[in-house]
């Protein structure tokens, strides 16, 4: 007979997806709580991105600058990734603590809480993508095949790294309650260091003075996801001219870092490794959650 093992700790993330019905119940609960008591309910998930896109279009695109084609699309496509990471980090850090009554009472994999928080963030991304695609077509979006690859790769990087970060932060916040405050600071840094308000081509000359810093900037999973999303939804909306009927190659060369797709796939693979490390760290401290809560 082998050693006794706590059945709650045996499966980890694999056990989360084996109990998909329980995961679905947690996701549905989170969504209902978010819009509970709201007059418009789920419609707010569309109203907010529509208003945000209109602000970017009329303020950024028409008033601030004319040197960046379809600046509103650039900002909004990056904002999709920014919003996802911000909500994932914030909700993920609070995932276990917010469900402390379930941690004490129900025999279930505790990784389910941060995974559910990521799933809710994905759910909230969908209306932003709808608004983004509609805005793209209004602005003359003409996607090439690589735009679809870029969109899928950006989404995959965001989700995989989001799961890993949510798992680690949810465990850390049980023992270090300042974790949520640290996450707020990190979100502020991400908002201003990522190529969302400004383009990569704007900051690249400054980064080029320090090649290692440039590589660190490009290989940041968040920045990579933002730039891949720009490649999918902003670059194909560059206006064509009779002299240049296909502006995408020139726009990619001018606005995107070299080897963006190769870097993206490497970052995605590193993300799966990171999720494995996050699972090990979570499992190491999981047994002490009930006592600390």
Secondary structure, 3 states (H helix, E strand, C coil): CCCCCCHHHHCCHHHHHHCHHHHHHHHHHHHHHHHCCCCCHHHHHHHHHHHHHHHHHHHHHHHHCCCCCCHHHHHHHHHHHHHHHHHHHHHHHHHHHHCHHHHHHCCCCCHHHHHHHHHHHHHHHHHHHHHHHHHHHHCCCCCCHHHHHHHHHHHHHHHHHHHHHHHHHHHHHHHCCCHHHHHHHHHHHHHHHCCCCCCHHHHHHHHCCCHHHHHHHHHCHHHHHHHHHHHHHCHHHCCCCCCCCCCHHHHHHHHCCCCHHHHHHHHHHHHHHHHHHHHHHHHHHHCCHHHHC
